[in-house]
Amino acid sequence: MSNLLKISDAASLALHAVVIMADSPSEFLSIHEMANMLKVSEHHLAKIGQRLAKAELVESHRGPSGGFKLAKSPDKITLWDIFEAIEGQFKFGGCLLGKPVCDREECIYGGLIESVNREFYEYFAETTLEKFRKKSVKDKKHGKKKNS
């Protein structure tokens, strides 16, 4: 077991693809280009892009100069927005097995599940794409933030 926290491949790809788009928020990036960067299937990434477009997080454009770009400024899109666009509305609480199977008054995990879910949510809800944007060489030299 490598990680206790599991995020679906689709959600992880969506998060990574949108972070790539945040580096050039006004430019359309091709699925081919992003799929090569992420080393994933173009078809799978295109399906994820469609879900992000349906959630109005990205815009899509067909054709040779087409692709996807952010529909909003990177400082207006949170990781939670992206996560929910792919996974659907998250329901907090409940048993890890999907239904209560114990006949005990207290969960064997105590408050751990609730605590981890809350911490995950708070980080994703408070973190925008702006945090992950690469700074241009000029911006790094002058200590400036890249503006969109």
N, C-alpha and C positions, 0 to 999 in steps of 0.2 A: 504494500500500500504506500503510494508516494505522497498523497495529499488527503487530508480528511475532508476539506471543503471541495466540493465538486461543482463546476459550472459547465453547462452543456457546451459541446463544440460550437454549436451555432451562436450561442451568446458570447463565447470567447472570441470567435472570429468577428462578430459584429463589433465588439469593443475595439479590437485591434484595427479593423478596417476604418472605423470612424476616427480613431486617433490618427491614422495615416492621412485621412481627408482633412483633419484639423490643421495639418501643416500647410496646406494650400486651400483654405476654405472657399475661395472664389473660383477655383479651377475644377473642371470635371476630370476625374481620374478614371481610367479604363479599368474594367474588371480584370482584363489580362494583366495589366501592370500591378494591380494590388494583389492578385492571386499569385503572381511570381514573387512578390515581396514576402507574402505570408506562406508561400510554398503549399498552396491548397488548390483544390479544384475550382476552376472558373465557374462551372455550373452551380456548385454549392454556394459560392460567394455571391453569384448573381441572385439566387433565391433569397439569401440573407439581405442583399441590397433592396430587393423588392419589398421585403417586410419593413425595412427601415424607411423606405419611401412611403409606404402605406401609413406609417406612424408620423409622417411629415417631419422626420429628422434629417432626411437627405432628399435631394432632387435627382431625378434620373433623366438622361437624354440619350436617345438612340442614335445610331449611326457611327461613322468612322471617328468623329471627334467627340463621341458621346462617352457616357460613363456615369459616375455619381459624384455629387459634391454636397457639402453641408447645406441644409435649408435654413439654418440659423447660425448665428455667431457662435464660435467655440465656447464662449463664456456663458452661453444660454442653454447648453446641452449637458445634462449630467449623465454620469455612468448609469444611474438608475433609469433614466429615460430610455437608454439603449437596451439595458437588461430587460425591462418590461416590454419593450417593442418586440423582442424576440421570444421571451418566456411567457408573456401574458401577465395579467395582474397577479401579484404575489399575495398569498394568504399566509399571514403570520400565525404561529402557534400550531398546535396539533402534534400528533404522534409521528415519529419518523417512519413508522410502518404504514401510515395512511389511515389507520383506525386504531383505537385503543384496544390493546390485547391483554394488558395487565389488569389484574384485579386488585391492584395496590392503590392506596390513597395518594401516594407520591410517585412521580415519574422516576425511573432509575437514573435518568440523566439530570435530575434536579432542575435547576434553572438554566443549565448550560445551553440547551437548544434555543431558548428564548434570548439569552444573552448574545450568542453568536449571531443569530438572525438580526437582532437589533444593531449590533456593531457593523455587520455587513451592510445593512440598509443605510445606516447613518453615513458611512464612508461613501457609498455609491451615490446617495442623495445629495451630499454636500460637495462632491468632487465633479468639477466640470472638465470638459476637454481642454480648456485653456491650460490647465496644469501640465499637460503632456506635450504641448506644442514644442517643436524644436525651435530654438532661436537661430536666427541667421548669424553668420560669422560677424557681421557688422554689429548686430545687437549684442552679441556676447562681449565684443571688445569694449563697447560703451556701457555695458551693464543695463541695457534697455530691454523692456518687454516688447515682443512682436505684437503689433496691432493688426486687427482684421478690419 
